[in-house]
């Protein structure tokens, strides 16, 4: 592992077993996160973004979920096989997560300031007084007015946006090496969203924190992320530098996502859509999982699953279109017609 790599995920597979069969929620995910870098993970609902993040911290509900294969290396240490006692020292300390649902992630009967202070006492060894002072400071840092008052309140006394900011304060309190942010700005208005993103960037600059940023908002991705991994049906289908991804998207799914964005400089009667639906995780097709929705699909696309191949020095794509096999398949179809 390179010296600047803080987190490396290799062939991560998380399956859920039920009466319907085996749902392959995360199916062979690979990526690298470097110090001071922000990796965006994007894709439509149900593609495996949140399950990937929960798998990294081994927070998958078991049963029915299980990590069946792969490695998650934090500075070379495998979190997948790490004993629970050792992993608990890392969660919330060296690697933190901003959860998507603050109301279900916060304890409903404990003041929010105490919940932040608990992590500081446990992981940083602060005294009760020092932890409380730091907790109030963090609540103010994320833009909550009257932090001393709000720290003493319980989650139900706060608005949805305030609860979300409390979650962000809790995740940042111990200045982690890796921050996983799962839709961190969903419940926030635009001005607070900009403020939170700036706080995260500032802390990243100060301590070299790596950030995994999970979102549906491609505008936030363009503003926040250095690299982008596009997920579809439990797999990464494209991995690119952010600027290059928006300039030259490689995978047909990525092209569809970017094409569906409204463009201020064009007169659009209708937005572009991606036809069809996502396949069930219980019954993925043998070939490319996007083939049935893809305008470029050929016979090979339905027969064999493509690998995530190196397109150039910084880009990877999972698509037959960029292989010799696709050209051969295209030639055969032209000959037969």
N, C-alpha and C positions, 0 to 999 in steps of 0.2 A: 504494500500500500504506500502511495506517495505521501511525503511528509505533510503536504497541505490538505490531504483528504481526511475529513473528520468522520464521515459516515459513508459506508459502502453497503449496498443491498445487492445480493447475488441470488438469482433464480428463486425468489421468494414465492411460495405457493401457500395460500390459505383456503381451505375447503370447509364447507358447511354440510353436515350429514343430516338428512331428514327423511321422512317417509317418502318424499318425492324422489329422492336420490341424492347425488353429490353435486352441490353447487360450487363451482370453481370461481370464487369471488376474486381471488388474486391468483394469477396463473403464470408464474415465471417472470416476475418483475426484476429488472436490473437497473441500478443507477448509482451515481457517485455524487456526493455533496462535499464541496471543499470549504475550507475556512473562509468566512466573509462572503460566501456566495449565497444567492437566493435561487432555489430551484422551484419553479412553478409546476404543479401537477393539475392539468385541466382535462375536461371531458364531461359528458352529460351525466345526469343522475344515474346511479347504479353501475357505473363503469369500474368501480373498485378503488376510487381515490381514498375515501375515508378508511376502508378496510386495510389498505396498504399502510396508512399511518398508524392505525391501531395495532397492526401486526408488528410494526417496528418496536412498539413498546410492550408487546405481548399482552395487550388488553382485549383480545378477542374473547367473547363469551364461550366458555368451553365446559360441557358441550353446549351447542352442536358444532362450534367452530374449532378448527385445529390447523396449526402451521405444519404442513406435511413435508415441506422441503425448503431449502434455502438457508442463507446466512444473512445476518444483519450485524455488520462490524462497526462498532464505535471505537475509533482509535485502535483498531485491530482486535478488539474483544468482541466475541460473538454473543449478542444479546439473546439469541434463540435458545442456546444451550446453557446460558448463565443461570446459576441457582437463584431462586426467588429472593432470598435475603440480600444478595449482592445487587440484584436488579432494582430492588426497592430503594437502594442508596443512590441509584442513577436517575430513576424516574423523578421528575420535578426538580432535579438538581443539575445534572450535566446535560440532560435532554428533557425538554418540557413540551407540553402540548396545550394549545388553545382549542378547547373542544367546541363543536358546532352548536350544541344545545346547552346554554349556560344554566337554564332553570333545572335541568336534570343532572348537571355536573356539580352544582354547588349544593352543600348540605342546607336543607331548608330551615333548620332550627338553630343554626350557629351564626353569629354576626360575621359579615363578610371580612371584616378586618382580622378577626381571629383566625379565619380559614387561611388567609395569606400568611399571618404570623406563625401559624403552626408549621408551614413548610420552611420558614426561615429558622425556626428553633431546631427543627429536625435535621435539616441539611447543612445549615451554616453555623449551628452551635451558638446562636445569639441568645442573650438573656430575654426574659419575658418582656421587659421594658423596651429593650433595643429592637426586638422583633416587632413590637406594636408600633413603635415610631417609624420603622422602615415600612411597615404595612400601610400606615397613613400616608407616608411619602409616595408610595407606589400608586395608591388610589388617586392622589392629586396629580401624579405624573400622567395618568391616562385620561385626564380631562374631566374628572368627576368633581363638581363643585362641593364646597364644605366637606372636605375629606374626613375630618375628625368626626363629624356627625354621621356621615355615611358609613364609616368603618364600624360603627356600633349597631348598624341596622342589619336586619336579616334579609335574605334574598327577595322575599315577597314584598318588601317595602320599597324595592328599587324597580325602575322601569326595565324593559328588556334590553335597551341599549346600555344602561348602567351595569346590568348583570354581565353583559358581554365584556364591558371594559374591566370589570372586576376579574373575570377569567384571564384577560390579557395581563393585568397587573400581577396575578398569581403566577402565570407562566414566566414572566420576565423577572420576578423578584430575586431569584437565585442566580441571575445572569448565566444562563445555560450555554453550553457549547453548541447545541443544536436546538432550534425551536421549530416545532411542527405546528403550523397555523392552519386549522381546518375551517375555512370560511370565516375568518376572524372579524370581518367587517360587515357581515350580512345584515345585522340588526341596527346598524349605525347610519345616521344621516351623513350626507356628503362631507360636511365640514369636519365632523368628528372622525370620519373615515380617513380623511387626509392627515389629520393630526396623529392618529394611531399609526398609520403607515410611516410617518416621519419619525415617531418615537422608536419604532422597530428598526428603521434604517440607522438612526443615531446610535442606538445600542449596538447594532451590528458593526458600525465603524469603530466603536470604542473597544469592543472585546473580541472582534473577529468571529462573531457568532454565525453559524450556518443556518439558513432558514429554508424549510420546506413549506411552500405556500400553496395550499389547496383552495381552488376557487373556480367559479363559473364565469367570473368577470374578466374578460380578455383585456379590458381597459386597465384594470389593476395589474394584470400580468405584464403588460407593456411598460407600466410605470415602475414596477417593483422587482421584476425577476431578471436574472442574468441568463438562466437556461430554462427551457420549458420541456416537460415530458407530457405528451398527449396520450391519454389512456382511452381504450375502447374495449369493452367486454373482458375486463380482467387483465389486459395486457397493455404494455407501452407500444404504441404504433409509430411514434415519432419522437425523437429527442434532438433538439436544436438550440443554438444560440437564439435568444429572444428576438433580436433585430432581424436575423435571417429568417426566422420562422414566419414573421409577419410579411416579410418581403418576398420569400420564396417557399411557401409551405409545400412539403413533398407528398405526404400521404393524402389520398382523396378525402379521408375523413377530416383532416386538418383543413384542407381547402374548403370543405363544406362549412366547417365552423366559422372560419374567417369570412367566407362569402356570405354568411347569414347576418353579418353585422350591418347595421344601417350606415350609409355613407353620406355625409353632409354635402359632399361636392358632386353628387350624382342625383338625377331626378329618378327616384325609384317608386314605381307603382306598387310593387310587391317585393318583399324580402325573399332572398334565396332560401330554399329549404332542403333538408336531406330526406329523401324519400325513404319509406319503410320504417321498421322498428328494430330495436336492439334484440339480438337473440337471447333466449333464456339461458342463464348460467348453468341450468341443469342439463341443457341439451345444445351445446355449442356445435356448429357444423364442423366437418372434417377439415375443410379448407380454410381460407381467410374468413375471419368472422365478420368482415365488413362487405364481403363479396356480393351479397344479395342487395345491398344498397348502393353499390359502387358503379358509377357510369363507365368505368374503364375495365370492368371484370371480363376475364377470358376463361376458357375451360379449365386452365391450370389453377385458377383462383378457387374453384370449388372442389378441387381434387386434393390439394396439399396445402398445409399451413405454412406461410412464409416465415422465415427467421427475421430477427431484428438485425439488419445488415448495416455495415459502415458505409455510408454514402460518400462522405468526405471526411476530412480530419476532425471536424466538430459535430457532424450530423449523422444520425442513425434513423433508419426507416424500416418498417415491417410491411413490405409491399412487393409483389412479384413484378410490378411494372419496371423496377429498377434492376432487374436481373436478366441474364441471357435466356433463362427458361421462359420468361414472358414473351420475348421476341420470337422464340421457337413456336410457342403456342399460337401466337398471332399469325405467324406464317402458315402454320397448318390449317388454321381456320380460313384464311384467305384462299388457300389452294382447294380446300373442299367445297368452298362456295363458288 
